[in-house]
């Protein structure tokens, strides 16, 4: 038998690819070989059994609770802070949530001011040539992960009106921040567009 010449493969005349055998070893270990056959899902509008309990664990139908020793429930705190009527969870209005968060920032800001002996807070969005101390929440400039280039400070409502300013953290020797963290910062904002942070005051336990 004579030696066969190897055929040249060019873009104009590609070499024909060999077809894989019908029983490929990859098919034996594919997800389809292990998954059971299921019927295709129906459309959302034509689904059945809406609102029905399909599985349960334990005795959950009408549990009866009873205590020993005549225990009674007593509410602590101011009466206006306790719930006195039915309340729907996660049905709050956006403005109510904003007011609650703004109040919380003000409370933590007062804790920071007293703990670190600060004189007061200034606006985070106004230009300042001299170092100023501002209060606000850490935020991110996008949907990505928080990094040194994407840190924003959402100023408090009282002093900054909720305005945002990017932060330059290159002057800090070390820091650890997370979105939503309430902090007080000291730095300069000469242009009103970016604050160079020189000190970071955090809430300590």
C-alpha positions in Angstrom: 0.0 0.0 0.0 1.3 3.4 -0.9 1.4 6.3 1.4 -1.5 8.7 1.0 -0.9 12.4 0.6 -2.3 14.6 3.2 -4.9 17.0 1.8 -4.3 20.7 2.3 -7.0 22.7 4.0 -7.6 26.3 2.9 -10.4 28.8 3.5 -11.6 28.1 0.0 -11.5 24.3 0.4 -11.9 23.5 4.0 -11.2 20.0 5.3 -14.5 18.2 6.0 -15.2 17.7 9.6 -15.7 14.2 10.9 -19.2 13.6 12.2 -19.4 12.6 15.9 -20.7 9.1 16.5 -24.3 8.8 17.5 -23.4 7.5 20.9 -21.0 10.1 22.1 -19.5 9.7 25.6 -20.5 13.3 26.3 -24.2 12.4 25.8 -24.0 9.9 28.6 -23.1 12.5 31.1 -25.2 15.4 29.9 -27.8 17.1 32.1 -30.5 15.8 29.9 -29.5 12.2 30.6 -29.9 12.6 34.4 -32.9 14.9 34.4 -36.4 13.2 34.4 -38.7 14.0 31.6 -41.0 16.9 32.5 -44.0 18.4 30.8 -43.6 21.9 29.4 -44.8 24.6 31.8 -48.1 26.3 31.1 -48.6 29.9 30.6 -48.9 32.1 33.7 -52.4 33.2 32.9 -53.7 29.7 32.4 -52.2 28.2 35.6 -54.3 26.3 38.0 -54.4 25.9 41.8 -53.9 29.5 42.6 -53.8 30.2 46.3 -53.9 26.5 47.3 -51.6 24.9 49.8 -49.6 22.3 48.1 -47.4 21.2 50.9 -47.4 21.7 54.7 -45.3 20.5 57.7 -46.6 19.9 61.2 -49.9 21.1 62.6 -50.5 24.5 61.2 -54.3 24.6 60.9 -55.6 26.8 63.7 -52.9 26.5 66.3 -54.1 27.3 69.9 -51.5 29.0 72.1 -51.7 28.9 75.8 -49.4 30.1 78.6 -48.8 29.1 82.2 -48.6 31.3 85.3 -50.9 34.1 84.0 -48.4 35.8 81.7 -49.5 39.1 80.1 -48.1 41.1 77.2 -47.1 44.7 78.0 -45.9 47.3 75.4 -42.9 49.4 76.2 -42.1 52.8 74.8 -44.1 55.9 74.0 -47.8 55.2 73.1 -47.5 57.1 69.8 -44.6 54.8 68.7 -46.7 51.6 69.2 -49.0 50.2 66.6 -52.6 50.8 67.5 -54.3 49.7 64.3 -53.8 47.0 61.5 -50.5 47.5 59.7 -49.5 46.2 56.3 -45.9 45.2 56.0 -44.0 46.7 53.1 -46.9 49.0 52.1 -45.2 52.2 53.3 -45.1 55.2 51.0 -41.8 56.2 49.6 -42.0 59.7 51.3 -42.6 58.0 54.7 -39.6 55.7 54.2 -37.5 58.7 53.3 -38.6 60.7 56.3 -37.8 57.7 58.6 -34.3 57.2 57.1 -33.6 60.9 57.3 -34.6 60.9 61.0 -32.3 57.9 61.6 -29.4 59.7 60.0 -30.0 62.8 62.2 -30.1 60.6 65.3 -26.8 58.8 64.4 -25.3 62.2 63.4 -25.9 63.5 66.9 -24.3 60.4 68.4 -21.2 60.9 66.2 -21.1 64.6 67.1 -21.1 63.9 70.9 -18.8 60.9 70.7 -16.1 62.5 68.7 -16.5 66.0 70.1 -17.4 67.7 66.8 -18.6 71.3 66.6 -21.2 70.8 63.9 -21.9 69.8 60.4 -21.7 71.7 57.1 -23.1 71.2 53.6 -21.5 68.4 51.6 -22.4 69.9 48.2 -21.3 73.5 48.6 -17.7 74.5 47.6 -15.4 74.8 50.6 -11.8 75.8 50.5 -11.2 75.1 54.2 -11.8 71.6 55.8 -15.4 71.1 56.8 -17.2 68.3 58.6 -20.2 66.8 56.8 -22.7 64.1 57.7 -24.3 61.6 55.4 -24.7 58.0 54.1 -22.3 56.0 52.0 -23.6 55.2 48.5 -22.4 53.8 45.2 -22.4 55.7 41.9 -23.9 52.8 40.0 -25.2 49.2 40.2 -21.8 47.7 40.5 -19.7 46.8 43.6 -18.5 49.5 45.9 -14.9 50.4 45.3 -12.5 53.4 45.9 -13.6 55.0 42.7 -17.4 54.7 43.1 -18.0 55.9 46.6 -20.6 58.7 47.0 -21.8 60.5 50.1 -25.5 61.3 50.3 -25.6 64.3 52.5 -28.1 64.6 55.4 -31.4 66.4 54.8 -30.8 69.2 57.3 -27.4 70.5 56.1 -27.0 69.1 52.6 -30.6 68.7 51.4 -29.9 65.0 50.5 -27.4 66.1 47.8 -24.7 63.7 46.6 -21.0 64.3 46.2 -18.3 61.8 45.0 -15.6 61.1 47.6 -11.8 61.0 47.1 -10.4 58.5 49.7 -6.8 58.6 48.6 -5.7 60.7 51.7 -7.1 58.1 54.2 -4.5 55.6 55.5 -7.3 52.9 55.9 -11.1 52.7 55.7 -13.9 50.1 55.6 -17.2 51.3 54.1 -20.5 49.7 53.0 -23.5 51.2 51.2 -26.0 52.8 53.7 -23.4 53.4 56.4 -23.9 56.7 58.3 -20.6 58.5 58.7 -19.2 61.9 59.4 -16.4 63.1 57.1 -13.8 65.9 57.3 -12.4 67.1 54.1 -12.2 69.8 51.4 -14.6 70.3 48.5 -13.0 73.2 46.6 -15.1 72.8 43.4 -18.3 71.4 44.9 -18.0 68.3 42.7 -15.7 66.1 44.7 -14.7 65.9 48.3 -11.2 65.0 49.3 -11.6 63.1 52.6 -9.0 63.6 55.3 -10.7 62.1 58.4 -13.5 59.5 58.8 -15.7 59.4 61.9 -17.7 56.2 62.3 -20.4 55.1 64.7 -18.8 52.8 67.3 -20.6 50.4 69.6 
